[in-house]
């Protein structure tokens, strides 16, 4: 296959995520995706370990989703949602209400996860304005959290170790608590309990909401924390009249072994953010769900209407894709698929825990993480993973995968072997030449 990608134009003119145009990292031209394989312009095929940033849970070009999009494209690809409605938005809304918490009854569609978070934060602030408590405008959030790259979303990301500290002076100041440290399988530590109780006792008067990634802190930590932490957080939010926003953009639709991560704790959100896997990764769409109580409070604010309205809100093409993706989840075997992935990850990544450069190995659902003692160089490691026939994109201290649920056992083995190979190579580089490598 001839590689006809104009890489020179790309290097000179196209910005990639978190990239430097003066010193662009190597990029790989891709021409197609099918199931769990990406085909590069030079003919090589890579097993995708990222689900394209956690969204393509059914793999690429899923025939059911493609067919739904093709059908919708021939009817109505886009129409404004102001003053108009359409069947794809209504159908998707019914599916979302059927699979989320009974308390969540209202849906606001947007076009990306960051915007879904912005919408949630605006909902919380406008709700308290409508309830006569306009002083409650601050958000409680946690260190090591990540909620997106737009301005309100940046304000609730980790202010010190996150990606956005350059903009701290321009962001609304929020209330930050320490990151949860109780692992997923353990009882809640006294330190986590006292930290949360102190935060609420001292700050609840000005707090509109607490926003958190349930069970898994994603891009900020790749850490799985105890469901007991979420239960305590829900109790404190109710006790102190603080709304609870659950950001399920990364964890929603089965990634942690439950349909939604908050179900590990058997709690409900006041406001819920969804995105990424909502459409099976085939097109961008997000949703923010809230309760009747939140909607009433917003309706009683001074404007009486919710002040947000994206151009591509409830895009029919995206709604059709999402409806097809949710139908696959509803009728498919994702729970067994995720359980099988979890078991295989636990078995095949365990050896990496003995490598000298590795701090910890963690697995939950269809997420496998090798945390290194030192930060890794993504631009150097990315080509190495391509050499090994896989698409794995490490960041920070983490070599991780979140593969499509449809991945085969053999494909997953190639991914885990590539991860452990790279982790071992990094360990050897970290040791003196005359020191034998452990593992």
ABEGO torsion letter per residue (X at the ends): XBBABBAAAAAAABBBBGBBAABBBBBBBBABBBEABBBBAAGBBBBBAAGGGGABAAEBGBAAAAAAAAAAAAABABBBABGBBBAAAAAAAAAAAAABBAABABBBBBABAAAAAAAAAAAAAAAAAAAGBAABABBBBBBGBBAEABAAAAAABBAAABAAAAAAAABBBBBBBBBBABBAABBBBAAAAAAAAAAAAAAAAABABBBBBBGBBBAAAGBBBBAAAAAAAAAAAAAAGBBBBBBAAAABGGAAGBABAAAAAGBBBABBBBBGAAAGGABBBBBBBBBAAAAAAAAABAAGBBBBBBAABGBAAAAAAAAAAAAAAAABAAAAAAAAAAAAAAAAAAAAAABAABABBBBBEABBBBBBABBBBAAAAAAAAAAAGBBBBBBEABBBBBBBAABBAAAAAAAAAAAAAAAAAAAAAABBAABBBBX
